[in-house]
Amino acid sequence: MTSSLLSVRGLKVVVGGRHILHGVDLDVAPVGVTALLGRNGAGKTTTVRGILGLVPRTGSVIYDGLETNGLTTHRIVQRGIGYVPEDRGIFASLTVAENLRLAERDPDPAYDLVHELFPELRQRARQAAGTLSGGQQQMVAIGRTLLNRSNRLVIADEPTKGLAPRVVTEVAVALERAAQAVPILLVEQNLALVRRLADHCAVLADGRTAHAGPAAELLADADKSRTLLGVGRRADTAPAPVAPAAPATGGDH
């Protein structure tokens, strides 16, 4: 990777006296999707929390040319980072429009972009967000990060976790559309989704970076994938479906 929008070097995190990260190195390209991979407990979410200043950390985190050490989470996010948390973080009792409105930070919110990428959010503007499908809720969560034109990076933490396969396809389409507008750091264990979306990847093991490089190369190497990620040869690395799923009309997934 010749240039980086986000560059992490030697990231260490200690929580409650326990060393979670022992020295993570990570680069996120200024375009496309970079995947952060690793087995359960490898430190992926803690890495994201460290980047955002949500946990005490040491090391270097340079975003858009600025060292963020010493900045609060609020100041880091103001530099132009949108965050899609693992649990989506939507307000179920509020409408889609109200969820989006709460995320407005810039004086000229990019509703045109959000509705172009996710037309369902315009169509369902008055619908309670809690009645949307899991995939549609992720569209709300991703759409909130795109509203602010100052955001130059989106971090999505396990956006397909716990979703049915059909809904995973909805989320894949949503992320694919979003990546056309802004680079994404994708924390994910679904390697089919990574194969479909990611250009580059970094793999964590025991709180350290164990591998970094083109995502396609890693996923094409069954032995290395098995060693680093504990996956098999076929099902775990099969391509994700490419056709968008039909819009769901209700029910959480």
N, C-alpha and C positions, 0 to 999 in steps of 0.2 A: 504494500500500500504506500504510494508515493507521498500522499499528504493526508492529514487527519484533521477532522473537525473537533474530535475529542481524543485526547491522548492521556492515558493513565499509566503511571510508572510507580512501581513499588508500593502499591496501595496495601496498607495494613489496617485491620480493624480488630479491636479488642472490645468485647461486650460482656459485662459482668465478670471480668477477670478471665474470660475465655478468649483465646486467640482464634478468630474466625477466618480472617484473611492474613496470609503470611507474605504477600508480595505479588499482587496482581498487576500485570501489564496488559493494556488493551488499547487498540486504536479503532476509531470509528471513522469511516470514510465520509466525505462531504456529500456523497450521493449514494442512493441505493440502500440496501439493508445489510447490516452487520449483525450476525447472530452470536449470542453469548450462550455457550452450551456447557453441560456438565451433569454429572449424576446428582441425585438428590443429596443435599447437604454439602455440595461442592463450594458454595459461597456465592451463587449467582445473584440472588436477591440482595445479599449483604453488599455485594459490589455496587449494585445500583444505588442502594441506600448510602453508600460511601460517596459515590459520585455526586449525589444530591445533597450531601452534608447532613443527612438524617441520623447518622451515627458518627461518633468521634473517629477520626482516621488520621493516619500519617501517610506520607508519600506525596506524589505530585498528580494533580488533576488539572490539566490545561484544556479549557474549552474556548474555542474560537480565538485562540491566541492569548487567553488570559488565565493565569494561575488562580484557581479558585480557593486555595487554602486560606482559611481565615474568614471566608464569606459565609453568611448564614444561608440556609436553604432558600429563604425568600429572595435573597440577592442572586443566588445561583440561577434560580428559575427565571428571574427577571432578565438574565442574560440571554434567554431564548431557548429554554428546554421545556418541552411538554412531557408530562408523565402519565402513563396509563398503568395504574396499579394492578396488582395481581387479582384483586377482587372487583375490579372495574370502578368501584367507588362512586357509582351513580346514586342519585336520590330517588328512590323507588316511588315515593308518593308525589313527586313533582312531575310535571309534563316534560316531554322532550325539549320543548322550547325553553322552559324554565331552567332545565339542567344546563343547556347551552348558555343561556343568559348569565348564569352564575359564573361561568368561566371567562367572561369578557374581561380583558385587561387592556387591550389596545383601543385607541379612540375610534378605529375603523375596523370592527370585527369582520373577518373574512367569511361571512355567511354565503357569499357567492361560491367560494371554493368548497366549503363544507357541503352545500346542497348539490353542487355539481358532482362531487365524489360520492355522496350518500343521499340520493334523492328521496329515499324513504324517510329521512329525518324531517324533510319538509312536509311530506305527506302525513306523517304521524306527529306533527308538532304539538297537537293538543292531547295526545295520548299519554297516560301515565307511564313513566319509564319502567316501572316495575312489571307492567303487563307485556313488555316486549319480549321477544325471543332472546336467548343468550347472545346470538350473533348481532342482533339489532342493538342490544345494550352495549356491545363492544363498539359499534358504530358511533353511539353517543359518546362513549369514553374517548375514542380516537378523535371524533369531531371536535370535542372540547379543546384538544391540544392544537388543532389546526385553526381554530378561530382567531388566534393571536398571530398576526402576520410576523411579529418579531420572533416567534419560535423558529429556530433553524435546526432543531433536532427533536425527535420524539423517542422516548424510551418506553417500550411496551413490555411489561413483565408477565410472562406466561399467559398471553391472551386467549389461548385455547384450552387452558386447564379446566377439566371437568365438563367440557362441552361434548354434545353428541356429534358423531362424524359429519352429519349434514350441516350442523351449525358451524363446525370447524371450517367448512368450505365457505360459508358466509364471511367468517372472520378473515380467511385467507384473501378473499376478494377485497374486503375492506382495507386490509393492510397493503395489498398490491396497489390499490388506488391511492392510498395515502402516500406511499413511497414515491409516487410520481411527483409529489409536491414537496416532500421534505424527507431527509434521510432518517432512517429508523435504526435504533439499537434494539434488537429483538431478543429477549430472554425466553428460551423455548426448549422444550424437551421433545416436541413432535418433529422428528427429523424429516418427515414427508413435507411438512410446512417449510422447514428450513431449506430443503432441497428446492422447493418451488420459489422461494422468495430471496434467499440470502446470497449475496455476492462474496462476502468474507465472513470468517468466523474466528472465535477464540474459544478454547475449551479450558475450563477450570477443573482442577483436581486437588482436593485437600487444601483449598484456599490459595492456590497458586495457579498461574497460567501454565498449562501443560502443552498447549499447541496453539498456533495462530497461522492463518493462511486462507487461501481460497476455499470457500465452503464446498464447492463441487469436488475438489481434490480429496478432501477428507472423507466425504460421503462415498466417493468412488473406491476408497481403500477400506475394504471390509475388515481387514485385520486391525488396522489402526482405529477404525470406528469402534470395533469390539473392545479393544484395549482401553480406549479413552472414555467410551460412553456405555459400554456393556450392552451393545445392541447386536442383533443377529444379522444375517446376510440379506434377508429378503423383506419381510414385512416392515421392519423398522426403517428401511431406507427406500421404500417404494414411493414413486412420485405422488404428490397430493392430487386429488381431482382438479381439473382445470375449469370445468364448467361451473358458473355460479349456481348456487342453490336457489330454488324458488323462494320468494319472501315468505317467512313464517308469519302467522297472524296472531300469535299469542302464546302464553305459557312460558315459564322459565325453563332453562335447560341446564 
